[in-house]
Amino acid sequence: MELREYWRILRRYAWLIVLVVGFTAVTSLALKAMRPAQTTYAASVRLTVGMEPEKGNGEYYTYDRYYTWLASEYLVDDLSEVVRSATFAAAVSEELAERGITVHPGEISGATMPVKQHRILTLSVSGTDPARVQAVAEAATEVLRQRSSEFLAQLGSENAAIHVIDPPAVGPVPPSLRERLDLPLRLGLALAAAVALAFVLDYADDSVRSARDLEGLGVAVLGSLPRG
């Protein structure tokens, strides 16, 4: 089929394509307007995680604190998993309760995400209430600093050496790429579906509209009258 024939089909069913794309646009915008607009806030706190060097008694080689640095890396790995646990969420909830703030542990688990890099641990907390986000980030930091030995038996009675590099600062989260591309993707899919439907309807239509249609049926065309 020639390109001119494709163009003829698209022109013939242009009303259908416009209708489908327009209906999709109006419906998508209406559904978006019906959903309450909520701004998501996030706070990130960066922590250094380490172990206190072992105090040596006597003159002997201490491997230049090699094992202290190695243990610190293992500790970051372990604490990143601790942050994901229900036990840690419960501890943060207890810390918040002491400050007069009630937050369910399940809410804390779903809003807290750890990221590790070398011996640096980053905690990211998100939510729709900036005050609660700030409170959860501060409480999570305090739990790690003061109660890390409760989660890792190898620490014994001593807590890990955890220091805050960047304190939590709350800020709005920009819309995700998925949210920004939602409407264009919907319209693109609607356009593709409408064009495909137009070709299907044209293929199923057996009416004669031109001399080419008659020739396709094996009928010889001797002449035609121009449109008035």
N, C-alpha and C positions, 0 to 999 in steps of 0.2 A: 504494500500500500504506500502511495506516494505521500510526501509531507503535506502537499496541498489537500489530500484527502483527510489526513489527521486534523488539519486546521479546519476543514469543513465540519467535521464531527464536533470539534470543540466549540465552534461558533454556533452550531445548531443547538447544543446542550449547554450553552453558556449560562442560561437561566438556572439550570439544575446545579451547576458548579457554584454559582454565586449563592444560591439558596442553602446548599449544604455548608459551605464555609461560613456564611453569615450566621446560620443557626448555631454552628459550633462556637463562633466567637461570642455571640450574645449569651449562650448558655454558660460558657466558661466564665465570662465576666460576672454573670448573675450569681453563680455559685461562689465565686471569690468574694463578692460583696456580701453574701449571706454569712460567710465565715467571719467570726470576730477577729479583728486584726490584733495580734499579740506580738510584742517585741521580745525577742529572746536575748538574755544577758549572759555574759560569761566572765569568769574571773580565773586567772592563772597565777599560780604561785610556784616559784622555782626554788628548789632546795638542794643543798649539797649534803650528800650522805657519806659518812665515813665511820671509821673505827678509831678509837683512841690507841695510839701506839703502845705496845706492851713495854712495861718498864723492866729494863734489864738490871740484874744484880751481878756485878762482876764485869770483867773485860772479856767479851766474846763477840763474835761477828753476828750482827743482827740483820744481815741481808739488805741493808739500806732501806729498811721498812717495806721491802717488796711484798711481804705477805699482808701487811696492813692495807696497802693499795689494792691487792688482789681481793682481800676480804670485803673491801668497800664496794667493789664492782659486783660481787655476789650479793651483797646486801641490797644494792639498788634493785637487782633483779627480783629478789624475794619481796621487798617492800612494794614493788609495783603490782605484784600478785596479791599482797595483803590488802592493798587499797581496793581491789575488786571484790573482796570477800564480804559476806554478810556480817561477820564478826566485827570488821572494821566499821561498817556502816552503823552497827549498833553502838559501838564506842563513840562515834561522832554524834549520834543521836543523844547519848547520855551527856556528852560535853555540852551540847546545845541546850539540853533540859536544865543543866545547872546555870545556864545564862538566861533562863526564862523563855527559851524559844523551843517550840514543839515542832519537830520534823521527823516524819516516819523514816525508819531505816531504808525501806524500799525506795523512797524518794531520793535518798542520798546515793544509793547504789546506782540508780538510773541517771543521776546528774553528774557523777564524779568519774573522770577518766584520767588514768596515769599515763605519762609518757617518759621514757627513760633515755638518757644519752650519756654514755660513759658513767660518771659518778654523780650525774645531775638528775634529779627526779622532778618532773613538772606535773602538778596537779591542776586539772581544768575542771571547773564546776560551772554548770549552766542551769538556767531556769528563767522564769518569767518575772520573778520578783527580785530586783537588784539587792534589796536589803537581805533577803534570805540567802541569795547566792554569796554575798560577802560573808555572812555569818557561817555558812557551811564551809567555805574555804578556810576561814580562820580556825574553826573548830577542828577540821581535818588536819591542819598544820600542827595544832597544839597536841592532838592525839598522837601523831607521828613522833613529835619531839619528846613527849613525856611518857608515852606508854608503848614504845616500840618493843620493849622486852616482853610484853604480854603476848605478842603475836609470833615471836621467833625465840624458841627455846635456847638456841645456841648463843644468844646474847647473855644468858644468865640473868643476873639481877641488875645489870647495867643497860641503860638505853643507848641506842646508837647516837653517834655525834651528828646531829642534823641541825643545819643552820639555814636560815632564810636568805636567799640571794635577792629575789624580787618578791616583795609582799603582794598579796592579792589586790588587784585593782579591777573594779567592775566596769564593763563597757558593753554597749549593744553589739549584737552579732549581726553582720550584714546578711541579706538573703542568700541562701545557698544557690549553687549553679542550677540545681534541679528546679527550684522555684522560679528563677529568672527565665529558664527555657521552657517552662510548662506551657504557657500560652502559644509561643511559636511552634512548639512540637505538635500541639493539638491542631493548630491551623494547618500545618504541613500534612499531617495524617488525614485531615478532612479533605484537603485539596487532592491528595493522591487517591483517596477513596472515591471522591466525586468524579475525577477524570476516568478512573477505572469503570465506574458505573455508567458513565456516558458511552464508553466504547462497548460495554455489554449491551446497553439498550439499542445502540446503532446496529450491532451485529444481529440482535433478535428482531429488528424491524425489517419486515419483508415488503414494505411499500415501495413503489417506484417513484423516484423523485428526479431522475435525470436519465439522459440517453445512455450513460454508462451503466446504470442499473439494468436497463433492458438488454444491453449487449452482454452483461454478465449472465443473463438468463438464456442467452443464445438467440435472442430476437434481433433481426437485422433492422437497423434504424435508417429509414430513407430520408427523413427530414425532420425538422423541429421548428416550432413557432416560438419566436422570441417573446419574452414577457412584455406585456403592455405597460 
